[in-house]
Amino acid sequence: MTEFPVRLKVLLRERHWQTYRTFCTEYDKAARAVDPDLVGGWPSRAQLHRWLSGEVKGLPYPDHCRILEKMFPGWSAEQLFERYRPEASARPETSARPQTSAHPETSARPGSDPAESRTTDVGELLGIIEDRVDARGSGEPAWGDVPRVPATAGAGLRSVSDVLSGPSLAGVSDHARELGRKLLELQQLRRLSDAEIRELAGLAGQVVELTSTTYVHIDTQGRATAACRIDLLNLTDEPISRMTREVSFEHTGGPLGITPAPDSDRRVEIQLINDTTAPARFVFEIFPQLRPGESARIGYMCENGRFDGDHRWRQRIPRHTRQYTLRIRQQNVDLAECTAMEEHPDGSQTPATDGLMWDIYGDDVTITLTRDYLRPNQALTLRWK
């Protein structure tokens, strides 16, 4: 008889956190938000194996449970250690539901049924958006801090058309309904899980970078060009037409040339703020405006950068970013050392080596750094010799 895997093991595979080193890194990120004293308290390699193999009787210590629930919003510790039974469709289960944890800070919503479907219905999605909009100005939202709200309107609705015509949505604001509709469309287009779409709903009121990718090419003389592609999502209640950005060349060979990328979804115009100091700052204007709930890819190219001596790229994160990728290719170089650090809003730093790799192509080297779920005022620093 087939023995189903532990749900925690399935979720780790879905997020590509299954290696022990990556698990410990993500554990520390969650611990820092729960209680900084718990940083470094991750389970041993053998203990993690027992968790994932289903050998644990009962639950781990409460501190472990608190951090696991932070790592996987929407799941209680009890649910994480259940056996995962795939649906008949065999689609990996990536959705989330309100928690039924015994911990008071993650208790179930009033009247919840343990047997209910583990999917985010439209009513709950709209409730998250309304709650976040009402709480505007009361604190900086963050990944993993999705409010738990009762589905007071629209309970059980699932489709985009339901949001437009559902009879039980009379009490939902037009703004929440429009954002909800756009998020459901985005979920279908990008194959996002219910858990991911709930995370985005929890950032209502913000402009989010779904993906941000920077490509840097350095020739044999140290001359550099950079190209950036950003998938923007406007979750505010106002159209967005103007945003500030910066390019992090250590040196320049004179005034930088910054131009819109030809494959942008919208027309982009660049206005330089400064072009000879590091980092160079500029404003890009988007035409037509990015309306509430809309997403679009924009990009820009930058020329006349230079890398001399010690090589470094520091990327400040201006807004919530789901996925960030930095890819650097340098010609005719022998790579002796490469390090990456992630700086948090409070100024603390942690190594980002789990997202760092490099390859040698003949006489060239390519360095890639990837990070997920970044917050405003974080920064990444890559150094190589």
QUIUR-V611644 format. One record per backbone hydrogen bond with DSSP energy under -0.5 kcal/mol. CO is the residue of the C=O (numbers start at 1). NH is the residue of the N-H. E is the energy in kcal/mol with one decimal. If there is no record, write none. Layout:
# QUIUR-V611644
co: (CO,CO)
nh: (NH,NH)
e: (E,E)
This chain:
# QUIUR-V611644
co: (2,5,6,6,7,8,9,10,11,12,12,13,19,20,21,22,23,24,25,26,27,28,29,30,31,35,36,38,44,45,46,47,48,49,50,50,50,51,52,56,61,61,62,63,64,65,66,67,68,72,74,76,77,79,80,82,83,84,87,91,92,94,103,104,106,109,112,113,117,119,121,122,123,124,125,126,127,128,129,130,131,133,135,142,147,150,154,154,157,159,160,161,162,166,168,169,173,174,175,176,177,178,179,180,181,182,183,184,185,186,187,187,193,194,195,196,197,198,200,201,203,206,206,208,208,209,210,211,212,213,214,215,216,217,218,219,222,223,224,225,226,227,228,229,230,230,231,231,232,233,233,234,235,240,241,243,245,247,247,248,251,256,257,257,259,261,267,269,271,274,275,280,281,281,282,283,284,285,287,289,290,291,294,296,296,297,297,298,299,300,301,302,303,304,305,306,311,313,313,314,315,316,317,317,320,321,322,323,324,325,326,327,328,329,330,333,334,337,339,340,341,341,342,343,344,348,350,352,353,355,357,359,360,361,363,364,365,366,367,368,369,371,374,375,378,379,380,381,382,383,384)
nh: (4,84,9,10,11,12,13,14,15,16,17,16,23,24,25,26,27,28,29,30,31,32,33,34,35,38,39,41,48,49,50,51,52,53,54,55,56,54,6,58,64,65,66,67,68,69,70,71,72,75,97,80,81,82,8,7,85,86,90,87,94,195,106,107,101,112,114,116,119,121,125,126,127,128,129,130,131,132,133,134,135,136,138,145,149,152,123,157,122,163,164,165,166,169,154,172,177,178,179,180,181,182,183,184,185,186,187,188,189,190,191,192,197,198,199,200,201,202,203,204,206,208,235,210,233,322,323,231,325,229,327,227,329,225,331,222,307,219,305,217,302,215,300,213,232,298,210,211,296,208,235,293,205,290,286,284,282,279,280,314,306,258,259,303,301,264,287,285,283,281,256,247,273,274,245,271,243,269,267,291,240,294,234,232,298,265,266,230,261,228,259,226,257,253,224,251,384,315,382,316,380,318,377,378,209,374,373,212,371,214,369,216,367,218,365,335,336,385,383,352,343,381,350,379,347,344,342,355,356,370,368,366,362,364,333,361,330,359,328,357,326,324,321,378,317,343,315,341,313,339,311)
e: (-0.6,-3.8,-0.7,-1.6,-2.6,-2.2,-1.9,-2.1,-1.7,-0.5,-2.9,-1.0,-2.6,-2.3,-1.9,-2.5,-2.6,-2.3,-1.8,-2.0,-2.7,-2.3,-1.0,-1.8,-3.0,-2.9,-1.5,-2.1,-2.7,-1.9,-1.9,-2.1,-2.4,-1.8,-0.7,-1.8,-0.8,-0.7,-0.7,-0.6,-0.6,-2.0,-2.6,-1.9,-2.6,-2.3,-1.2,-2.3,-1.8,-1.9,-1.0,-2.1,-1.4,-1.2,-2.2,-2.8,-0.5,-0.6,-2.0,-0.5,-0.7,-1.0,-1.7,-1.0,-1.1,-1.8,-0.5,-2.4,-1.5,-0.8,-2.2,-2.9,-1.9,-2.3,-1.9,-2.8,-2.5,-2.3,-2.5,-2.6,-1.4,-1.4,-2.4,-1.9,-0.7,-2.0,-1.2,-2.0,-3.2,-1.1,-1.0,-1.9,-2.9,-1.2,-0.7,-1.7,-2.3,-2.5,-2.5,-2.6,-2.4,-2.4,-2.7,-2.1,-2.0,-2.6,-2.5,-1.7,-2.4,-2.6,-0.8,-1.5,-2.0,-2.1,-1.8,-2.0,-2.1,-2.0,-1.6,-1.6,-1.8,-0.5,-2.0,-0.8,-2.6,-2.6,-0.9,-2.6,-2.6,-2.5,-2.9,-2.7,-2.9,-2.1,-2.5,-1.8,-2.0,-2.7,-2.0,-2.7,-3.0,-3.2,-1.7,-2.7,-0.8,-2.6,-2.5,-0.7,-1.8,-2.8,-0.8,-3.7,-3.1,-3.1,-2.6,-2.7,-2.6,-0.6,-2.0,-0.5,-2.3,-0.7,-0.5,-2.2,-3.5,-1.4,-2.7,-2.8,-3.0,-0.7,-1.6,-2.6,-2.6,-1.9,-2.9,-2.9,-2.0,-2.0,-2.4,-0.9,-2.5,-2.4,-2.6,-2.7,-0.5,-3.8,-0.6,-3.0,-2.4,-2.5,-2.4,-2.7,-1.7,-2.8,-2.7,-1.4,-1.8,-0.6,-2.8,-0.6,-2.4,-0.7,-2.2,-0.5,-3.1,-2.8,-2.1,-2.1,-2.3,-2.7,-2.8,-2.7,-3.1,-2.8,-2.2,-0.6,-0.6,-2.4,-2.6,-2.4,-0.5,-2.3,-2.2,-1.8,-2.6,-3.0,-3.2,-1.4,-1.6,-2.2,-3.1,-2.7,-0.5,-2.4,-2.2,-2.8,-2.4,-2.4,-2.9,-2.2,-2.8,-3.1,-2.2,-1.5,-3.0,-3.5,-3.2,-2.2,-2.5,-2.6,-1.2)
